[in-house]
């Protein structure tokens, strides 16, 4: 891919740890993971594709939905993360 330039990036520990773990799981180098992520981000920006955003869903403030009252935040997050993402309405 031509020439390479060394540079220093200041990344949060959490992001760097995730990138390293991903690289290890998939047998990739950290460099490959970072370059691929940056290429994808730049391609998305160049295409003008809109970023996915969270929908704001109002609620009446009546507390947890039935069945969630006694669950920990971690249990709720686990359950929510197992659900498929809804399709965009737009």
C-alpha positions as CSV (number, residue, x, y, z in Angstrom):
1,X,0.0,0.0,0.0
2,X,2.8,2.4,-0.7
3,X,4.8,4.1,2.1
4,X,4.1,4.0,5.8
5,X,4.5,6.7,8.3
6,X,5.0,6.2,12.0
7,X,2.8,8.3,14.3
8,X,1.7,8.5,17.9
9,X,-2.0,8.4,18.8
10,X,-3.4,9.1,22.2
11,X,-6.2,6.6,22.7
12,X,-8.3,5.9,25.8
13,X,-7.2,2.7,27.6
14,X,-10.7,1.2,27.0
15,X,-10.6,1.7,23.2
16,X,-7.0,0.4,23.0
17,X,-7.8,-2.6,25.1
18,X,-10.8,-3.4,22.8
19,X,-8.8,-3.0,19.7
20,X,-6.0,-5.2,21.0
21,X,-8.5,-7.9,22.1
22,X,-10.2,-7.8,18.7
23,X,-6.9,-8.1,16.9
24,X,-5.9,-11.1,19.1
25,X,-9.3,-12.8,18.6
26,X,-9.0,-12.5,14.8
27,X,-5.3,-13.1,14.3
28,X,-4.7,-9.5,13.2
29,X,-2.2,-6.9,14.1
30,X,-3.2,-3.8,16.0
31,X,-2.1,-1.8,13.0
32,X,-4.4,-3.7,10.7
33,X,-7.4,-3.1,13.0
34,X,-6.7,0.6,13.4
35,X,-6.1,1.1,9.6
36,X,-9.3,-0.8,8.7
37,X,-11.4,1.2,11.2
38,X,-10.0,4.5,10.0
39,X,-10.5,3.5,6.3
40,X,-14.2,2.5,7.1
41,X,-14.8,5.8,9.0
42,X,-13.3,7.9,6.2
43,X,-15.3,6.0,3.5
44,X,-18.5,6.5,5.5
45,X,-17.8,10.3,5.9
46,X,-16.9,10.6,2.2
47,X,-20.1,8.9,1.1
48,X,-22.3,11.2,3.2
49,X,-24.0,8.3,4.8
50,X,-25.9,9.5,7.8
51,X,-24.7,8.3,11.2
52,X,-27.0,6.0,13.1
53,X,-28.5,7.8,16.1
54,X,-30.4,6.6,19.0
55,X,-34.1,7.3,19.0
56,X,-35.4,9.2,22.0
57,X,-38.4,7.3,23.4
58,X,-40.4,9.2,26.0
59,X,-41.7,7.3,29.0
60,X,-44.1,8.2,31.8
61,X,-41.5,7.9,34.6
62,X,-43.4,5.0,36.2
63,X,-40.2,3.1,36.9
64,X,-39.0,-0.2,35.4
65,X,-41.0,-2.2,33.0
66,X,-42.5,-5.4,34.5
67,X,-40.0,-8.1,35.1
68,X,-37.0,-5.7,35.5
69,X,-37.7,-4.3,39.0
70,X,-35.3,-6.7,40.7
71,X,-32.6,-7.0,38.0
72,X,-29.2,-5.4,38.2
73,X,-28.0,-3.0,35.6
74,X,-25.6,-5.6,34.3
75,X,-28.5,-8.1,33.8
76,X,-30.6,-5.5,32.1
77,X,-27.7,-4.5,29.8
78,X,-27.0,-8.2,28.9
79,X,-30.7,-8.7,28.0
80,X,-30.8,-5.5,25.9
81,X,-27.6,-6.3,24.1
82,X,-28.9,-9.7,23.1
83,X,-31.9,-8.2,21.2
84,X,-31.5,-7.5,17.5
85,X,-31.3,-3.8,16.5
86,X,-34.6,-2.4,15.1
87,X,-34.7,-1.3,11.5
88,X,-34.7,2.5,10.9
89,X,-38.2,4.0,10.4
90,X,-36.8,6.7,8.1
